[in-house]
Amino acid sequence: FTIYNTHTAVLNINADDAFVITGTLTLTDGKVNTGTFNAQGAISQASTFDGGSATIEFDAAAAQTYTVNGGTTPNIELDSSDDASDSITFTAASSITGINTTAGFSGTIPITNTSDDTLSFTSWTQAAGTIDASAQTAWNVGSFDITGGTFTPPATVTANVNFGAWNFDTTETFNNATVAVGNGSWLDITSGDTLVTTGTLTLT
């Protein structure tokens, strides 16, 4: 199944509907909103893809690969132990609409970023699993919702999305943190939560 719309075009899928794709899902251009892709094979994304609010679920017991060659991903959901054997591989600086790791997941969140490209997440939601991004230089994150699992951040995390919200399981430790939201916007940290920065805190 291939999405190849013009740059501004949107494919809208009914929110209650799901596409099951037994072969390859190719994301070339345009956006895809709502609905779910149950991908059972490889997923390939071009740098011209523009994301959207639809959700991609890995839907096979065998290992799958999502190769992101730039652009913006839809939402990505990791909801079972089988998903730990999959791979989300970034080959270029990319934007991610959201990664949602549910309580049904276990193991290591399967992100590969060997070229240390800057990754920009509109949202990062983690209820389980382990991620170690300490070998990476920089992530930009609009909203965090970390309620379980283990999160080891990259060298620098920057809040750069207007009206972001960071929610932690009481305390989260970062190396360097930067707040660079838009003029007149703000970052909300949940009342009672503490962000510990062991390096530099930059308020831009």
N, C-alpha and C positions, 0 to 999 in steps of 0.2 A: 504494500500500500504506500503510495507516494503523495505527499502534499506539495504542490508546486503552483501556488497562487502568485499573483503579482504582489509586489512588496507590501502594499497596504491592505490586501484582501484578507478576510477572516473566514475560516470554515467554522461554523457554529454546529456543535453536536448537542443534541438533547441531553440535559444534565443527567437523566436516568439511563442513558444508552451507553453501550460499550461495544467497541470494535475488537474482535479477536483476530489477530494477525499471526498466521502460522509461519509465514516466511519473513521477509525483511520489511521493516518500517523505515521509510526514507523521508526525512524532513528537509525539504529543499528551500522553500520560500513561503512567505505569508505567515499567518497566525492560525492557531486552532484553539477554540474556546469551549469550555465545559466538556462534559462527557469523559470517557475513559478509553484508552488504548491498552488492551491486554496483549502485550507483545510476547510472542513465543519464540521469536528468532532474533537476529541481529537488528540493531537500530543504528542508523547513520544520519548525522545532522550536518548540513552545510553551513558555512559562515553567514549565509544570507537568510537563514531562518529567523523568525521574529518572535517565537515563543507563543504565549497565550496561557489561558487558565485551565486548559484540559490537563488530564493526568495520564502519565505513562506508568503502567505497572508491569514489572517483569513477571511473566506468567508461565514459566516452564521450570521443571525441576533441574534440567541441564543448565550449565553455565551459559550466560548470555553476555553480549557486549554492546554497550551504547557508546559509540564513538562521536564525540562532539568536536567538530572542526571550527569552533567559533560560533557566533550568533547567540541566540537566546533560546534556552530550552523551555518546554512546558513544565508543569509540575512533575516531579518524579517521586514515586512512593515506593518505599522499601518496607514490606510488611510480613515477611516470613524468613525463617532461617535459610531457606534456599537462596534468598537474595544475596547472602554474603559471598556466594560463589560467583556472582555476576561481576561485571566491571563497567564502571562509568569512566571512560578515558577521555581526558581533555588534551587536545593537540594544539590548542591556541587559546588566547585570552577569551573568556566566554562569560555570558550572563546566564544565571539560572533563576527561573521564576520562583522555584521553591523545591527543596528536598524535605520530604516528610518521612521520618523513620519512626514507625509505630512500635507499640509495646510488643507486637508479635514478631518483631525482628530480633535476631541474636547474631553475634559475631562482629566482624569488622565491617564498617560501612565502606563499600568497595569503590572508593574514588582514587583514580590514578591521574597524577599531574606531574609527569616526569620532567617536563620542560619548565616547571615552576612558573606557569603563566598566572597572571592575576585573575582570580575568579570573583565574580560579583553575584551575590545571592540576594534576591528580594526577600526571601525568608528561609530560615533554617530551623526545622522543627525536629527535635530528637527526644524520643521517649525511651530508647534502648540503644544498645550497640556501642561500639568503640570507634572513634576517629582520631587518628594521630596526624595532624597537619604540620607538625613542628619543623619538617624539612622544607616547608613552603614559605615564601616571603610575605605574601599579602593576600588577604581576602577583604572584600567590601561586603558588608552585611546590613540589610535594612532592618529585619526583625529576627531576633533569636527567641526560641521557646525551647529551652533545654530543661526537661523534667526527669530525665533518667539517662543511664549510660555514662560513658566517659568521653569528654571533649577536650582534646589537646590542640590549642589554637596554632595558627601560623605565627610568624614573627610579629606581624602587625595586622590588627583587625581595625577596619575603618567603618564607622557608621556614616553613610553618605546618601541615604535615601530619606526624603522628606517624611517627617512624622513616623519615625521608626519606633519599635517597642522591643526592649530586651528583657526577657524573663528567664531567670535562672533557678536552679534548685538551691536556693538560698545564697550560695557563694560560687562565683566562677573566677578563675585566675587566667589572665591574659599576660602576654609579654608586653608589647606596646599596643596602645589603643588610641585611636584618633576619632574625634567627633567633628564631622564636617558636613552636617546637614544643611539644607538650603536656608537662605535668609528668611527669617520669620517662621521657620519650622523648628521642630524639637525632637529629641530622643527621650522616650519614656523608659526608665528602668523601674521594674515592679517594686512597689513599696515593701521594704524589708529585705530586699536583695542587695548584695554587695558585689561589686566588680573590683577585683584586686589586680592591679597592674604592677608587675615586677620590674618593668622597664620604664618607658616614657609615656606619660599621658599627655596627649596634644589636643587642645581645645581650639579648633580652627574657626 
